[in-house]
Amino acid sequence: MNRDKLFFRIALGISIVVFLLVVILNRRLLPAPESIPNFVKYLPGLNAFINGTCSVLLLISLWAVRNKKIAVHKTINLTTFGLSALFLISYVLFHYFIAETTFGGEGAIRKVYYTILITHIILAAIVLPLILLSFYHALNGNFVKHKRIVRFSYPIWLYVTITGVVVYLLISPYYNFT
């Protein structure tokens, strides 16, 4: 098996494991911890901050690559990837301690919230393997495949980071940490 196929399988495997972990935590398929550390209430805000920062970095990255500032583009993307990994750890940690929060809004805002949330969740699941593959090809110097994947992964990743902030802003009034 060649390296590209092997990495594709690894990326797909990582993505499936992450998706299953999120489903398990959101559906409370593990026993709830007996106590919740105080820092947990700050994780949603941290996650929104990370997502917002990633949105800005992705826009700067696009500017950098379009202006042939490849070293800047690479550094920003590696930073964004690292922040996204930190987000994922924080997200999983939060949902380990806190059961899913129910949105309390009514009327049109409820429909808007769930439309954004559902598209955010679906696209977040889809984008992870695309991000991993685009990084793999870029770091291996295969810029033709990198560009081909980024045409899809970039707008999805940007949408996911932006809607992550929007979801936080809409759900945050309903958090209950007692």
MIKE-947919 format. One record per residue: residue number from 1; x, y, z of N, C-alpha, C in turn. Coordinates in pm, whole numbers. Layout:
BEGIN
<site NUM,<X,Y,Z>,<X,Y,Z>,<X,Y,Z>>,
...
***
This chain:
BEGIN
<site 1,<85,-118,0>,<0,0,0>,<89,123,0>>,
<site 2,<54,221,-84>,<139,340,-88>,<109,433,30>>,
<site 3,<196,531,50>,<186,621,166>,<58,704,164>>,
<site 4,<17,750,46>,<-104,831,37>,<-227,754,84>>,
<site 5,<-240,630,41>,<-354,548,81>,<-348,518,231>>,
<site 6,<-230,494,281>,<-213,466,424>,<-254,589,505>>,
<site 7,<-206,707,464>,<-242,827,539>,<-392,855,528>>,
<site 8,<-451,831,412>,<-595,850,396>,<-669,763,498>>,
<site 9,<-628,640,512>,<-692,549,608>,<-672,597,752>>,
<site 10,<-552,647,780>,<-524,700,914>,<-612,823,941>>,
<site 11,<-620,914,845>,<-701,1035,860>,<-848,999,879>>,
<site 12,<-895,904,802>,<-1033,860,814>,<-1057,795,950>>,
<site 13,<-962,713,994>,<-973,649,1125>,<-977,749,1238>>,
<site 14,<-888,848,1234>,<-887,954,1337>,<-1021,1027,1337>>,
<site 15,<-1071,1058,1219>,<-1196,1132,1207>,<-1313,1052,1263>>,
<site 16,<-1316,924,1236>,<-1424,838,1288>,<-1416,829,1440>>,
<site 17,<-1296,811,1493>,<-1278,804,1639>,<-1324,933,1705>>,
<site 18,<-1285,1047,1650>,<-1325,1177,1705>,<-1477,1191,1699>>,
<site 19,<-1536,1157,1586>,<-1682,1167,1571>,<-1753,1079,1673>>,
<site 20,<-1708,955,1688>,<-1771,864,1785>,<-1755,914,1928>>,
<site 21,<-1639,970,1960>,<-1617,1025,2093>,<-1714,1139,2121>>,
<site 22,<-1732,1227,2025>,<-1824,1339,2041>,<-1968,1288,2059>>,
<site 23,<-2008,1189,1980>,<-2143,1132,1992>,<-2161,1069,2130>>,
<site 24,<-2062,992,2173>,<-2070,927,2305>,<-2084,1030,2416>>,
<site 25,<-2006,1137,2408>,<-2011,1240,2512>,<-2142,1320,2506>>,
<site 26,<-2186,1356,2388>,<-2308,1435,2375>,<-2432,1356,2411>>,
<site 27,<-2430,1228,2393>,<-2545,1143,2425>,<-2537,1085,2566>>,
<site 28,<-2433,1124,2640>,<-2412,1081,2778>,<-2412,928,2789>>,
<site 29,<-2336,865,2701>,<-2325,720,2702>,<-2220,671,2802>>,
<site 30,<-2148,764,2863>,<-2055,733,2971>,<-2115,786,3100>>,
<site 31,<-2081,723,3213>,<-2133,776,3340>,<-2083,918,3365>>,
<site 32,<-2170,1002,3419>,<-2135,1141,3449>,<-2036,1144,3565>>,
<site 33,<-1939,1234,3561>,<-1847,1247,3674>,<-1922,1296,3799>>,
<site 34,<-1867,1261,3914>,<-1933,1298,4039>,<-1926,1448,4067>>,
<site 35,<-1818,1511,4029>,<-1806,1654,4052>,<-1750,1722,3926>>,
<site 36,<-1780,1850,3915>,<-1737,1928,3799>,<-1635,2031,3846>>,
<site 37,<-1512,2025,3795>,<-1412,2126,3833>,<-1458,2266,3792>>,
<site 38,<-1419,2365,3867>,<-1462,2502,3844>,<-1422,2555,3705>>,
<site 39,<-1307,2512,3653>,<-1258,2565,3524>,<-1347,2528,3407>>,
<site 40,<-1429,2424,3423>,<-1510,2373,3312>,<-1606,2479,3259>>,
<site 41,<-1656,2567,3348>,<-1752,2669,3302>,<-1689,2770,3208>>,
<site 42,<-1557,2776,3205>,<-1488,2870,3115>,<-1456,2810,2978>>,
<site 43,<-1472,2681,2965>,<-1434,2615,2839>,<-1518,2658,2718>>,
<site 44,<-1650,2676,2729>,<-1724,2722,2610>,<-1675,2857,2559>>,
<site 45,<-1647,2949,2649>,<-1594,3079,2607>,<-1457,3066,2543>>,
<site 46,<-1374,2981,2602>,<-1243,2954,2543>,<-1259,2895,2405>>,
<site 47,<-1351,2802,2389>,<-1373,2738,2259>,<-1419,2840,2155>>,
<site 48,<-1507,2931,2194>,<-1554,3035,2102>,<-1437,3127,2064>>,
<site 49,<-1354,3160,2163>,<-1237,3244,2135>,<-1142,3174,2038>>,
<site 50,<-1118,3046,2061>,<-1031,2969,1971>,<-1091,2966,1830>>,
<site 51,<-1221,2939,1820>,<-1286,2936,1689>,<-1276,3071,1619>>,
<site 52,<-1301,3178,1693>,<-1291,3312,1634>,<-1149,3342,1587>>,
<site 53,<-1052,3304,1668>,<-911,3324,1631>,<-877,3244,1505>>,
<site 54,<-926,3120,1499>,<-902,3038,1381>,<-966,3100,1256>>,
<site 55,<-1084,3158,1271>,<-1148,3225,1157>,<-1060,3336,1102>>,
<site 56,<-1010,3420,1192>,<-923,3530,1150>,<-796,3476,1087>>,
<site 57,<-737,3375,1149>,<-612,3317,1095>,<-634,3255,957>>,
<site 58,<-748,3190,938>,<-776,3132,806>,<-788,3241,699>>,
<site 59,<-848,3353,734>,<-857,3464,638>,<-719,3522,608>>,
<site 60,<-636,3535,710>,<-499,3585,689>,<-420,3486,605>>,
<site 61,<-441,3358,630>,<-373,3254,553>,<-408,3263,405>>,
<site 62,<-534,3287,375>,<-577,3302,236>,<-508,3424,173>>,
<site 63,<-506,3534,247>,<-437,3654,198>,<-289,3622,171>>,
<site 64,<-225,3551,265>,<-81,3522,252>,<-53,3437,128>>,
<site 65,<-130,3333,106>,<-103,3246,-9>,<-131,3318,-140>>,
<site 66,<-233,3402,-142>,<-263,3478,-263>,<-156,3582,-294>>,
<site 67,<-83,3624,-191>,<24,3722,-208>,<162,3654,-207>>,
<site 68,<163,3524,-231>,<287,3445,-245>,<376,3450,-120>>,
<site 69,<316,3469,-6>,<389,3467,121>,<372,3327,181>>,
<site 70,<438,3232,119>,<418,3091,149>,<462,3056,291>>,
<site 71,<574,3112,337>,<620,3083,473>,<518,3132,576>>,
<site 72,<462,3250,553>,<360,3305,643>,<236,3215,638>>,
<site 73,<195,3177,518>,<81,3088,499>,<100,2957,577>>,
<site 74,<217,2898,565>,<245,2772,633>,<242,2790,785>>,
<site 75,<306,2894,835>,<310,2919,979>,<170,2942,1035>>,
<site 76,<92,3021,964>,<-44,3051,1010>,<-129,2924,1009>>,
<site 77,<-117,2844,906>,<-197,2722,899>,<-157,2622,1006>>,
<site 78,<-27,2612,1034>,<15,2522,1142>,<-36,2572,1277>>,
<site 79,<-35,2703,1295>,<-89,2762,1418>,<-239,2734,1429>>,
<site 80,<-310,2754,1319>,<-454,2730,1317>,<-485,2583,1345>>,
<site 81,<-405,2495,1289>,<-423,2352,1313>,<-402,2320,1461>>,
<site 82,<-297,2377,1519>,<-270,2356,1661>,<-383,2409,1749>>,
<site 83,<-433,2527,1716>,<-546,2583,1792>,<-671,2496,1776>>,
<site 84,<-692,2443,1658>,<-807,2356,1636>,<-795,2227,1717>>,
<site 85,<-674,2177,1728>,<-651,2058,1812>,<-679,2091,1959>>,
<site 86,<-633,2208,2003>,<-661,2253,2140>,<-812,2269,2161>>,
<site 87,<-880,2325,2062>,<-1026,2336,2068>,<-1089,2199,2088>>,
<site 88,<-1047,2103,2009>,<-1106,1969,2016>,<-1087,1908,2155>>,
<site 89,<-969,1924,2211>,<-942,1873,2346>,<-1034,1942,2447>>,
<site 90,<-1044,2073,2438>,<-1128,2150,2529>,<-1275,2113,2512>>,
<site 91,<-1319,2096,2389>,<-1458,2058,2361>,<-1491,1923,2422>>,
<site 92,<-1404,1826,2401>,<-1425,1692,2456>,<-1426,1697,2608>>,
<site 93,<-1334,1770,2667>,<-1326,1783,2812>,<-1455,1845,2867>>,
<site 94,<-1503,1952,2803>,<-1627,2016,2847>,<-1743,1917,2844>>,
<site 95,<-1757,1846,2733>,<-1871,1755,2719>,<-1856,1628,2802>>,
<site 96,<-1738,1601,2851>,<-1722,1492,2946>,<-1788,1529,3079>>,
<site 97,<-1773,1655,3117>,<-1825,1700,3246>,<-1969,1752,3241>>,
<site 98,<-2008,1812,3130>,<-2138,1880,3121>,<-2227,1811,3018>>,
<site 99,<-2349,1782,3060>,<-2446,1724,2967>,<-2481,1828,2861>>,
<site 100,<-2534,1783,2752>,<-2571,1872,2643>,<-2667,1981,2693>>,
<site 101,<-2641,2104,2652>,<-2725,2217,2690>,<-2838,2232,2589>>,
<site 102,<-2959,2253,2638>,<-3075,2269,2551>,<-3094,2416,2518>>,
<site 103,<-3115,2444,2392>,<-3141,2581,2349>,<-3281,2621,2393>>,
<site 104,<-3294,2738,2455>,<-3422,2782,2510>,<-3495,2884,2427>>,
<site 105,<-3436,2928,2318>,<-3501,3028,2234>,<-3625,2971,2165>>,
<site 106,<-3715,3061,2129>,<-3840,3018,2064>,<-3860,3095,1934>>,
<site 107,<-3947,3043,1852>,<-3984,3111,1728>,<-3875,3099,1622>>,
<site 108,<-3857,3207,1546>,<-3765,3207,1432>,<-3621,3182,1476>>,
<site 109,<-3582,3237,1591>,<-3443,3221,1636>,<-3411,3074,1663>>,
<site 110,<-3511,3000,1706>,<-3491,2855,1730>,<-3458,2784,1598>>,
<site 111,<-3531,2818,1493>,<-3506,2758,1362>,<-3369,2798,1310>>,
<site 112,<-3335,2926,1327>,<-3203,2974,1285>,<-3094,2899,1361>>,
<site 113,<-3110,2889,1494>,<-3009,2822,1577>,<-2988,2677,1531>>,
<site 114,<-3095,2603,1517>,<-3080,2461,1482>,<-3030,2442,1339>>,
<site 115,<-3064,2532,1249>,<-3009,2525,1113>,<-2857,2545,1117>>,
<site 116,<-2815,2647,1191>,<-2671,2672,1203>,<-2602,2555,1275>>,
<site 117,<-2661,2509,1385>,<-2601,2400,1462>,<-2587,2272,1380>>,
<site 118,<-2692,2234,1311>,<-2689,2109,1234>,<-2586,2117,1121>>,
<site 119,<-2584,2229,1048>,<-2484,2242,941>,<-2344,2246,999>>,
<site 120,<-2329,2312,1114>,<-2199,2317,1181>,<-2150,2177,1218>>,
<site 121,<-2236,2098,1277>,<-2198,1962,1321>,<-2162,1874,1201>>,
<site 122,<-2247,1875,1100>,<-2223,1790,982>,<-2093,1830,913>>,
<site 123,<-2074,1960,893>,<-1954,2005,823>,<-1828,1988,908>>,
<site 124,<-1840,2000,1040>,<-1724,1976,1127>,<-1679,1831,1114>>,
<site 125,<-1773,1739,1104>,<-1738,1597,1088>,<-1674,1572,953>>,
<site 126,<-1723,1639,849>,<-1670,1620,714>,<-1533,1683,697>>,
<site 127,<-1509,1797,761>,<-1387,1874,732>,<-1262,1814,795>>,
<site 128,<-1274,1743,906>,<-1153,1692,973>,<-1066,1606,881>>,
<site 129,<-1120,1505,814>,<-1030,1428,726>,<-976,1512,610>>,
<site 130,<-1055,1608,562>,<-1007,1696,454>,<-890,1782,502>>,
<site 131,<-901,1834,623>,<-792,1915,679>,<-666,1829,693>>,
<site 132,<-683,1711,750>,<-567,1622,769>,<-502,1589,635>>,
<site 133,<-582,1560,534>,<-527,1528,402>,<-460,1649,337>>,
<site 134,<-520,1766,351>,<-458,1884,290>,<-325,1916,357>>,
<site 135,<-317,1900,489>,<-189,1920,558>,<-87,1815,516>>,
<site 136,<-131,1693,505>,<-41,1584,465>,<23,1615,329>>,
<site 137,<-60,1653,233>,<-7,1679,98>,<81,1804,96>>,
<site 138,<43,1907,170>,<125,2029,173>,<261,2001,237>>,
<site 139,<260,1931,349>,<385,1904,419>,<476,1808,342>>,
<site 140,<417,1731,250>,<495,1642,165>,<528,1703,29>>,
<site 141,<492,1830,12>,<528,1900,-110>,<442,1869,-231>>,
<site 142,<331,1799,-212>,<241,1768,-323>,<133,1878,-329>>,
<site 143,<172,1991,-386>,<85,2109,-383>,<-33,2099,-480>>,
<site 144,<-23,2013,-579>,<-137,1993,-670>,<-252,1928,-593>>,
<site 145,<-222,1820,-522>,<-326,1754,-441>,<-370,1844,-326>>,
<site 146,<-276,1915,-267>,<-308,2007,-157>,<-411,2110,-204>>,
<site 147,<-386,2173,-317>,<-478,2275,-369>,<-614,2216,-402>>,
<site 148,<-615,2096,-457>,<-740,2031,-495>,<-828,2007,-371>>,
<site 149,<-766,1964,-263>,<-841,1937,-140>,<-882,2068,-71>>,
<site 150,<-791,2166,-72>,<-817,2293,-4>,<-935,2368,-65>>,
<site 151,<-960,2347,-193>,<-1077,2410,-256>,<-1205,2376,-180>>,
<site 152,<-1207,2257,-121>,<-1323,2213,-44>,<-1304,2236,106>>,
<site 153,<-1186,2200,157>,<-1164,2206,302>,<-1162,2349,356>>,
<site 154,<-1105,2442,281>,<-1092,2579,332>,<-1228,2644,361>>,
<site 155,<-1319,2651,264>,<-1447,2717,295>,<-1527,2644,403>>,
<site 156,<-1515,2513,407>,<-1586,2437,511>,<-1525,2468,647>>,
<site 157,<-1392,2465,656>,<-1324,2493,782>,<-1358,2635,830>>,
<site 158,<-1356,2731,739>,<-1389,2868,775>,<-1534,2877,824>>,
<site 159,<-1626,2812,755>,<-1766,2811,797>,<-1781,2750,937>>,
<site 160,<-1712,2639,960>,<-1722,2571,1090>,<-1668,2660,1202>>,
<site 161,<-1558,2730,1178>,<-1503,2815,1284>,<-1595,2935,1311>>,
<site 162,<-1650,2993,1207>,<-1740,3108,1225>,<-1869,3064,1294>>,
<site 163,<-1928,2957,1246>,<-2054,2911,1306>,<-2032,2858,1448>>,
<site 164,<-1912,2814,1480>,<-1883,2775,1618>,<-1901,2892,1713>>,
<site 165,<-1857,3009,1670>,<-1874,3131,1753>,<-2023,3167,1760>>,
<site 166,<-2092,3160,1648>,<-2235,3194,1644>,<-2314,3100,1735>>,
<site 167,<-2286,2971,1728>,<-2355,2874,1813>,<-2330,2906,1961>>,
<site 168,<-2206,2938,1994>,<-2175,2975,2133>,<-2255,3097,2176>>,
<site 169,<-2259,3201,2094>,<-2331,3323,2130>,<-2480,3296,2150>>,
<site 170,<-2535,3205,2071>,<-2677,3174,2083>,<-2710,3082,2200>>,
<site 171,<-2621,2988,2232>,<-2650,2890,2338>,<-2602,2936,2475>>,
<site 172,<-2505,3026,2482>,<-2444,3062,2610>,<-2541,3112,2717>>,
<site 173,<-2651,3181,2683>,<-2744,3221,2789>,<-2813,3102,2859>>,
<site 174,<-2804,2985,2799>,<-2876,2869,2853>,<-2785,2773,2928>>,
<site 175,<-2657,2804,2939>,<-2566,2719,3017>,<-2605,2726,3164>>,
<site 176,<-2601,2610,3229>,<-2629,2603,3372>,<-2521,2515,3435>>,
<site 177,<-2434,2575,3513>,<-2320,2504,3569>,<-2339,2468,3716>>,
<site 178,<-2463,2466,3762>,<-2485,2431,3903>,<-2523,2288,3919>>,
***
